[in-house]
Amino acid sequence: MLPDGSRRRTPGGVFFLLARTKGRPKEHPWLRRTRTPERGGTSDDGAARASETRSPSHPTEAAPSLPWADRLAVLAEIGAENGTASTVKITLIERPGKIVERGGCVVTTMQATKVPSLPKGLPTPSDTGTTYTVYIASKQWRKVEEAMQDQEDVLTVEGFPQLDSQTNSIAIFVSNTTTRKLQMAQRPPSASK
């Protein structure tokens, strides 16, 4: 039976459970189990869980979307049991606002005003705009400054985001800067046939 006692395991689920708990892998580097930091289990756990939950007689039905207003109840259920994020990166693509340079840093703002198309099942947030305060090292800005004179080009920045409650914005500390046209110029020309 499954741990919650709801139903019997499928034959594949029994196989993976036994392989994971009773089996002894041969000593080859490609057969070693690796620990996954998110759940503390082995990389083999996902296959076992997937086979346990699949049932050939019950086709997968689309789950209803989580209403945006219900997110607070879900977060209350999570409580203080936060996971960890070792790498966080955000990408902004659009025209920057006014550019101000202070010392070795260029500061600008960008604002997102519409919600993009999201995968089914996700809650749809409100259309209130989000302001991003972008901090770019002067050395990186010099690489794109001339390209940004072209009003049809757009800036692409990647960096570490952090909520800045004093400015009611999300601060982006940029690690990589380019523009759409600079990216296109770096691509190798396609070989003609």
Stockholm file with secondary structure:
# STOCKHOLM 1.0

chainA/1-193         MLPDGSRRRTPGGVFFLLARTKGRPKEHPWLRRTRTPERGGTSDDGAARASETRSPSHPTEAAPSLPWADRLAVLAEIGAENGTASTVKITLIERPGKIVERGGCVVTTMQATKVPSLPKGLPTPSDTGTTYTVYIASKQWRKVEEAMQDQEDVLTVEGFPQLDSQTNSIAIFVSNTTTRKLQMAQRPPSASK
#=GR chainA/1-193 SS CCTTSSSCCCHHHHHHHHHHHTCCCCSCGGGCCCBCTTTSSBTTHHHHHHHHHCCTTSCCCCCCCCCGGGHHHHHHHHTTCCCCCSCCCEEEEECCCCCEEETTEEEEEEEECSCCCCCTTSCCCCCCCEEEEEEEEHHHHHHHHTGGGSTTCCEEEEEEEEEETTTTEEEEEEEEEEEHHHHHHHSCCCCCC
#=GC SS_cons         CCTTSSSCCCHHHHHHHHHHHTCCCCSCGGGCCCBCTTTSSBTTHHHHHHHHHCCTTSCCCCCCCCCGGGHHHHHHHHTTCCCCCSCCCEEEEECCCCCEEETTEEEEEEEECSCCCCCTTSCCCCCCCEEEEEEEEHHHHHHHHTGGGSTTCCEEEEEEEEEETTTTEEEEEEEEEEEHHHHHHHSCCCCCC
//
